[in-house]
Amino acid sequence: MKILPTSYYSKICLLLLIAIGNFSLHAQKPSNGCPRNFDGKKLFSIQREIKKHEGKIVAFDAEVTKLENGFNDKPYFEVSLDNGTKLWIASMMANKTLAVKRKIRILGYLNQVKPDDEIGTKFNKKGIQVRAFAILDIETKQLNYSDAFEDEAKLWKNGKIPLQ
């Protein structure tokens, strides 16, 4: 039996390690889940014509600045967007982890506060809110969503913003 030189075994080991490393890097590719399509700049541009954007699904990052009780003890809270613009959020689900200064990603639809919206008119003086049906806690990566919007939340989690 012929003994192969050590350099031959070294080359084989090196190629094996490179192949395993490439697979490992591919397997750890960052997730594209829960994308965003909205920010403070876009909010500023649509404020004058909210009726044209009523019902549009938006997804954005924000930090909770005020926390109130909404209908059925679901959170009604104010957030600060990337440019400091404030926006009120009407959550469609109970969420015990929300707290002031908590960083979250929200999926919901734009909504003009109606005169008969008791909670909205009490706290929200700008008249624009988002009805949130999914909230991702940036720190814990926990996704909470309304059962009625389960399909939309799963689509968002898999990297697509649902259509309205």
N, C-alpha and C positions, 0 to 999 in steps of 0.2 A: 504494500500500500504506500502510495506516495504522500508525503507530508507537504502541505501547501505552506507558502511563506506567511508570516504573521501579517504582513501588509495586506494580503488578500482578505484575511478575516477582518481586519480593521475596516477595509472598504465596504465589506458586506454589512458590518455592524453600523457603519456610518449611514449607508443607504437605508437601512431598516429604521434607524432613529429619525432620519429626515421624513420618511414615509409616515411614521407614527406621529411626528410633530405636525405635519401638514394636516393630517386627519384631525388631530386635537384642536388645531387652530380653527379649522372649518366647523367643528362641532361646537366651539365656544363663540361663534359669530354672534354679535350683539342682536338682541331682539328688536324688531321693528314694530312691536305691538303698541297700541294706544297712541297713534300719531296725532299731531296737532294741525289745525287749519285756521287758527284765530289768535289774535293778540290785541294789545292795547291800541295799536295803530289802526287796525281794522275796525275796532269798536268806535274809535273817534271818527272814522270816515263814514260810518253808517248811522250815527246818532240822529242826524237830521231826517233821515228817511227810513226809520225803523219799520214802517208799514211794508216797505218793499222786501224786507228781510225777515219778516215775521215767519216763524216756523223753521227757519234755516238751522240745520244741525251744525254745531260748532264744538270744537275740542281745543282746550287751551290749558296752560299752566297758570296757577295763581297761588296766592298766600292768603289764608283766612285772616280778616282784620276785625270783624264783628260777628257775633253768633247770637241769634235770636231763635225763639220757637215759632214755627210756622203752623200750618194746618195739620191737625192730627199729631201734634208734637214732633213733626218732621222739621229738620233744620231750615231756617231761612237766614242766610248769612251773606255778609259783604266780603268781597275779596279784592285784593290789589293785583292788577295785571303787571306785566313786565315793565311797562312805562309809568307805573304808579296810578294809572286810571282805576277808579273804583267801579265795581259792578256787583249787583245783588243776585244771589242764587237761591232759587226755590227748589229744595231737594225733594225728590219723589220717594225717597226711602229714608228710614231711620238710620242714623249713623252715630254711634256712640264714640267714635274715635276722632271726630272733628273737634278742633280746638283752635283758638286764636294762635297765629303764627305758624300753623300747620301748612306745609306745602303740598298742594294737591294738583291733579290733572282732572279736568271736568269734561264730560260729554253730555250735551243737552241741546235744547233748541232755544233760539232767541224768541223773546216774548215781550210784548208791550204790556205794561201794568195797566189793567183795566180799572175804571172807577169803582167797580164793585168788588175789587180784590182788597179785602180788609187788611190783610197782613202787608201786601205789597205797597199800598198807599200809606200805611203807617210808617214804614221804615225807608222806603225807596222814593226819594224825591226826584230822581232823574227819569223815571218812567220806563227804563229798560231792565229786563232781568233775563236770566237763563233758567229754564226749568231743567234741572239736572236729573238724568236717569242713570248715570254711571259716574262714580268718583273713584279715582285711583290715588291712594296715599303714596306720595313719592318716596317717603322714608321706608315704609314697611312693604311697599309694592302690593298691598292688599287692594283688590278691586271689589267695590260694592256697587250693586246695580239693582234697579227695580225689576221684579219678576216679570212685569208686563213688557219690559224691553230687553229680555234675556238674549234674543237673537242679535239685536243691535250691539249689545255689550260684547258678545263673543266675537262678532265681526270686527269691532274696534280692537279688541285684545289681539286679534290675528292680523292687525296692520291695516285695516280699511275703515274709513269713516263712512258710516251708513248714509244712505240717501234719505231725504225726507219723504 
